[in-house]
């Protein structure tokens, strides 16, 4: 590997060395890493927490990374970093972990209880005796209209939709459908 193929990453004051090929990973073609791999620069700086950089680099190299053993707090932090770096496949991997799926189910139930989602959207609630959490089962034929411009709420809704916890159609202000997971 030539010296110009090495990239020095400075993340939150911590230094990492990686290759330009890793930065251009096929697993994250539209990421901030890929965007910064092109050009002559041999140093890339991100003002972010360095806690998850080794996991992110593993994902860039292999297209997956072991997440069993991560706490819910760590998974949420890793998910946030995946969103920032535009690593949609890593975000999806995090969202598919049992801990995150359980959190999404609890969030959905909380939204129903707070009146932010209509209760008729769900045909069944089930208490899981192993975890003690109440899980909700969505009814694919029932829909709810949610109006929001909050990017966090939109990302949460997208994640819930990707897990089939919530059937979702995203519509822009002009009424045009942007995305849908409704069959």
N, C-alpha and C positions, 0 to 999 in steps of 0.2 A: 504494500500500500504506500503510495507516494505521500510525502508530507502535506501536500495541498489537498489530499483527500481526508485529512483529519480536521475535525471541527472541535473547537473548544467551546463548550456550553457553560455559561455562567448563569446560574439560576439561584436567586436569593442569596448571592454572595458565595455560593458553593460551586466548585469547578468540576466539570465532567468532560471527558474526552469521548468522542464518538466519530463515526465515519460519515462522510457525505452520503454514502449509500444508505446508511441507516436513517439519516434525516429525510431521504427521498423515498422512504419505504412504500412499497406497494400497498401496505395496510393502512396508509394514511396519506393518499395522494394530494388532498386539499388542505393538509394541516399547516399550521404555522411553521413546523419543522421543515416541511417540503418547501415552503415559500422562502425560508431563510437558507436553504442548502444551495440554491442557485446563486451564482455570482462568485466574486473573488474573496469574500470575507472568510477568515478562518476562526472568527470569534463571534458567537451569538449570545446576546444577553436577554434574559427574561426576568422581570421583576415579579417573581412568583415564589411560592414556597418550594424549597428543594426536596421536601419529604417524599414525593412520589416519582421523582425523576428516574431512579433505577427501574421501577416498574414500567414506566412509560417507555423507556428505552428497550426493555425486554419485549414489550408489545410491538414496538416498531420493528424489531428484528424478526420476531417469530409470528406475529399476528394473534398472539394470545399471551396471557400471563396468569400465573396461579393466584387466585383471590380467596381461596378457602383459608380461613384464619384471620381475614380482615374483619375488623369490627364494623358495625354500621357507620360509626363516625368516620372511620378510615375510608370506607366505600363511598360515602357522600363527598368527602374531600377529594378522592381520586376522580369521582364523577365530575366535580367542579373543574378540576384541572383538565380533564378530557374535553369538556365543553370549551374552556378557554383556548386550548391548543387545537381545537377543531378536529378532534380524534373521534369521529362518530362511531366507529366500530368498537373502540375501547369503551365509550359511553354505553353502547348496547351490551357489551360484555358485562360491565358493572351492573347494569339494570336487570340482567337476567339472573343475578345471584339470588339465592333464597332470601337473604336478609333484605335486599332492596325490594323484592317482590312483596314480601310481607309488609314492608313500610308503605309501599304503594297501596296495598289493600287496606291498611289501617287509615291512610290518608283519605282514600275514597270513602270509607265508612264515616270518618270525621266530617267530610264535606256534606255527606247526606244528613248527619245529625245536626250540623250547623245550618241546614236549609240551603246550602249552596248548590246541591244537586238534588233533584227530586227523588223521593224514596221509591216511586214506582219504576225507577230506572233499574231496580234490582228485584229479582224474583225470589231471592233466597239469601239468608244470612246463616252462617254455620260457625259454631264455636269449635276451634281446634283445641282438643284436649291436651296435646303435646306442648303447645306454646301458650295457651290461654287467650289467644287473640281471637276476635270475631272476624271471620272472613266474609266478604260479600261476593256473590256470583252475579255478574252482569247479565242482563237480558239483551241479546243482540238486536231485538226489534224495537226496543224503547230508546228514545234519544232525548237529550237535554241540550238546551241552548245556553252556552256560557259566553259571556262577553268579557274580554279582558285584553289589555295591551301589555300586561306584565310579562316580560320575557321569562321570568322564573316560572310563572303559572303556565305559560305556554309550553315550556320545556317539560314540566312535570306532567302536563296533560299528554304530550307526545310520548313520554316514557310509559305512561299508563296505557296509552293506545297501543304501543308496541308490544305490550304484554297481554293484550286483549282484556285488560281490566276495564278499559273505557273505549267505547266505540266513538270515533272522533272524525269530524270533517273540519278542516281549517279553511276559513273563508276570509278573504281580505275585505277591506272597507268598501270595495266596489261590488261585493257579492260574488266574486270569482273564487272557485274552489282551488285552493293551493295544494291540499293533500287530504287523503281520506283512507281510513282502514275499514270502512263499512263495505261488506261484501255486496 
